[in-house]
Amino acid sequence: MLVYAVIRPNIFYQVPSTMTSASLPARPLRLGVLGCANIARQFARDVASSPWVRVDAVASRRSETALAFANACGIGRWYGSYEALLADAQLDAIYLPLPNSLHAEWAIKAAQAGKHVLCEKPLALSLAQAQAMFDAARQHRVMLLEAFPYYFQPQTGAMLALLARGEIGQVRSVQASFGFTMSNPVGNIRLQPDLGGGALLDAGCYALSLIRLVMGVVPQRVRADASWAASGVDMSLMASLYYADGRRAQLSCAMDVANHRHATVVGTLGTLETEYLNHTTQQAGDNAYGYLPGQLRVRRGTANTIAFEDIACGVGSGFAFAAEAFAGVVQAGDFAAIERAASASLDNAATLEALAVSARSGRAVELPMPSA
């Protein structure tokens, strides 16, 4: 079994537990999937065995697409419109894997329909959109959570616990990167600016979210440089983030490089490295879906003669971890946990917006500092 735990400063995530079946909910959280993208198929597959969540319905704008998805994934109900799914009174919540440009519209409509929302990253295309989404959720007393699967990996919990215990001292800098090669660029939504494409929103949001998770606050100023595709989206981007207390972070993301995903956190007393993978397994080759072992290692000390220590953590699908964590806070009515996650999501939205402006303008961009 898995339960959620709250780790300050920012996020709740899944941790291993020895809970018994007596701790299971009276019934699983009943989810509807709003859209039939490949990521939705992977999500439905990975949560199928969970006692905490159950995918009961799926919707597409084409009935035949929804029916095919339902049949392939063993889902009982299907709808030929998003509105019909939101009107389903037997659903508690929705999983929202639509293109980035549609997140705000349909998260708000779901909130208005009384449905909790587990939304794919990035939450929105702008800070204003993200704020409107959380405003709608609060108004209608539902929960909205941005679903970075790696947030809920036991490895992330172990990383935050290491930092909270001060095992590498005070964090002074973070470097985070994520990049890949598009295997099917023709017609790919990642190359379509009107759908929220580009390396920053697709991959950079991951690197930024880890930086925010570690730093705990929004940067004071950012400076970004990008290379551009013919369609107008950023193919790659690198950025520096400057904090009011003198700390620094560096971010890189790309859609035209070999797959890589890595972060280094440097403190006054040590160093931590992680791949912050969405999905993990015990060893390479033992998972039918290509999931790999995660990496989390720490050097406790300042000398280069000190060896890194590998940290062993639980493994599994980040989709399942995230869905079960979401079910846990919904069933507990833990709005405080959701508000901590919302704070990070709003900071991420503000920073992504500033990075995009900086990349386009070629100048540093200041971020408004949060009120005390």
N, C-alpha and C positions, 0 to 999 in steps of 0.2 A: 504494500500500500504506500501511498504518498500523501502528504499533507502539505499545506502551505505554511511558510513561516515569514515573519516580517523582520527584515534586517534593515536598520537605518544605515545610510541616510535616505534611501530613495525607493526601494522596490521590494515587493514580496516575490518569492520564488519557491520552487519545489525542493523539498529535502527528503531523503529517505526516512521512513518511519517504521516502527514495529507495531503499528496499529492493527487491531484485530477486526474481524468482520463485523463486530458489534459497533464499530465506529462508522460503518458505511452509511451513506445518507438513506433516508426512507425511499427515495427514488432518485435516479440520475437527473442531472440538468438536461432538459429537452432542448436540443439545438436544431435550428434550421440553417442551412448553408445558402447564402445569397450569392449565387454565381457558380459556374461550372468550370472554372479555370483548372489547370493541372495542379496547382497548389491546393485547391479545394479537394481534389481527388486524393492527394497525399494525406491531407488532414483527416478526411473521413476514414481512410484506411488505418491510420495510426491510432485513432481514438476508438476504433470499433470494439476493442476488448475492454475498455475502461468501465468500471462500475460507477464512476462519478458523472460521466457525460454520455449522452446517446444522441446520435444524429438521426432525427425523425423525419426530416423533410429537406428538400432541395428545390431551388427555383432557378429558372433561366428565362430569358426573354423569348425563347423558342421552346414550345412544349416538347418537341421531339428531343431536344438537347437535354432537358431536365429528365425526361423519361429514361433516356439512355444512361445518364449519370446514375439515376436511382437504381436501375437494374444492375449496373456494373458494381455499385457499392453496397447493395443490399439495403437501400433506404426505402421506407414504406410509402412515403407520400412525395409527390412532385407537383410543381406548379409551373405554368407557362408565363408567369409574370412575377416580378419581385413584390408587387403590392399584394398579390394573393398569399404569398408566404407570410408577409407581415400581418395579415389578417387572421392567420391560423391561431386560434385561442389556445391550442394545446402545446404551443411552443413557449418556452421561458426566455430564450435568448437566440441570437443569431451569430454565426461566424461570417465575417465580411471579407472575402478575398477578391473583390472587384478591383479593376485598375485604380491606381492612385487618385485619378481625377474624380472618381465617383465615391470615394470614402465619405466625404463630408455629407453629401446629399443623402446617402442611404443610411448612414449612422444616425443622422437627425430624424429621418423618417421612421427608423426602427425605434428610437427613443419615444417618439410621438405615439407609436403603436404599443408602448409599454414593454418593449423587449430590451433586455440587456444585450450589450454588443461587445464581442471579441473581434477587434479590427486588425487586419494585417497592417504591417509597417509599409511605408511611413504613414502615420496617422492621417496626415493632411498635406496639402500643397502649400499652406501658409499658416502663420500664427493665427490669423483671423479665423480661418476655417477650423483649426483645432479648438480655439476658444469657443466658437459657436457650437461645436460638437459636445464639449463638456457642459456648456450652459444648457443645452437641450437635455442631456442626461440628468443633470441635477434637477432641472425643472420637472421632469417626469419621474424622478426617483428611481432611475435605473442606473446600472453600472456600465461604464465604458472603459475598456482596457486595450491599449496598443500591444499587439501580440508579437514581440520579439521572442522567438522560441528559445534562444540561448539564455535569456533572462531567467528561465525557469529550470535550467539544467542544474543538477546538484553541484556541478563544477563551478557555476557562478556563485552559488551559495558558499562554497568553500573559499573562493577567491575573496568574497566580501568579508567573510569571517577572519581570514588572514589579515586583511587590511584593518578591520575593526580592532583586532588585538594588537595592532601596531607592530606586527612582525617584520615589516620592512621600514618602520619608522614613519615619518611624515612624507606623504606622496609629494614629489616635486615635479614630475613630468610623466606624460603618457604618450606613447606612439601607438596608433591603431591603424590597420590597413585591411582592405578587403577588395579583391579584384577577381575577375574571371574573363573567359572568352565566350562570346555569344556563339553558340553552335548553329543557330538559325536566324541570322540577322534580317533576312527578308520578311517584312511584315511584322517584325518583333515590336511589341508595345514599348520596349525599353528605348527604342529609337524615335518614338512619337512624342513630341513635346506637348501636344494637346491632351495626352493621356498621363502626363506626369512622368515621362521617361527621363533617362539620363543616369549617369553613374552616381551622382551625389544622392539622388532620391532612392535609387535601387540598392546600392551597396554602401555608399558613404553614410547613410542613416544608421547602419549597423555599427560602423566604427565610431560615429559620433555618440551613439547611445552608450557604448562602453565607456567612452571618455566621460560622459555625464554621470554614469553610474559610479565611476571611481572618484571623479573630482567633486561631485555633490552639488555643484552650482553651475550657473551659466557663465560663459567667458565674458570678459569685459570688451574684447575686441577680437576680430578675426581678419585674416588676410588669405585669399584663395586665388589660385591660378588653375586654369582648365584648358584642355584641348577639346575641339568641337567637331561633331559629326556634321555631314552635309545637311541633315534634317534640322540641325540647330540645337540638339541636346549635347550635353557634355559627355565625351567619351572617357575622359579621365580628369581627375582633380586632385590637387594637393593643397593643404591649408595649414596654417599655423593659428593656434588659439591662445590668447593671452588673458590671464586671470588677474583680478584686482590685487591678489596677494603675492603676485610675482611668479606664480606657477605657469607652466607652459604645456601645451599639447600639440601634437602633429597628427594630421589625418591624411590618408591617401585612399583613393578608390579609382577603379578603372573597369571598363568593359571590353578591353582589347589586350589583355595580358593573361598569362597562365594563372590558374586558380591559386589564390593565396589568401590567408585569413590569419592575422597574427596581431598580438598586442603586447607591448612591454610597458610595465609600470615601474618607475624608478622612485625609490624613497631614500630617505637619509640614512637608513640602516640596512637596505637590501633591495633586491630586484625580483619582480614577478613577471612571468611570461605565460601567455595563454593563447590558444587558437579560438576561443569562444565559439565553438561549433554549435549549430542549431540542434544537431542530432548526433548521438554518440553510441558506440558499441564497445564491447570488451577488447576485441582485436580485429585487425583488418581481415576481411574475407569471411567473417562469421555472420554477416548481415545481408539479407537478400536485396536490400535497397541501396547498398553501397555506403552505409553509414560507417564512420571511422572512429577509432579511439580519439578522445580529446586529449589536449595537452594542457596541463597546469603544473608549473614548476616554480620553485622559489629558491633564491639565494639569500640566506640569512647572514648578512655581513657585507662589508664594503670592499673586501679584497678580492682580486680576481683569482686567487688561489683557493677560494671557497667553492666547492662544487654545488651545482643546482640539485635540489631535491624534488623528485617527482611526487605529486600529490594524487593519490588514488581517490576516485570519486565514483558515485553511481552513474549509470548510463541509461540511455533510452531516447525515445523520440521527444524532441522539444515541443512538437504539436500536442502530444498527449500530456506532457508536463504542464504546458500553458493552459490547456483546456481544463485539466483537473484543478489547477490553482484558481482559475476563474470560477469554476463551480464551487470551490471551497469558500471564496469570499462572498459569492452571491448567496449561498445557503446560510452563511453566518451573518449576512447583512453587514459586512465589514466595510463600510464606506470610507473609514479612515485609511485602510490599506489602498483603496482605489484612489483616494486623494493624493497619497504619496506618489503613486505611479503617475497620476495626472500631472503633478508638478514637474516630473522628469519629462513627460511627453511635451508639455508646453515649452519647457526650456529647449528641448530638441527642435521643436518646430521653429522657434525664434532663431536658433542658431543656424539651422538649415537655410532659412530665409536670408540671413545675413551672409552666409557663405555664397549663396547664389548671386546675391547683389555684388559681392566683392569680386567674384569670378568674372562677371559681366563688365564691371566698371574698371577693374584693375587697381582698385584702391582698398585700403583697410576700411572696415565697417564697424562702428561702435554699436554695442547692444545696450538697451536700457537695463539698468541694474534693478533687480527686484526690490520691492519696498520691504522695509524691515518689519 
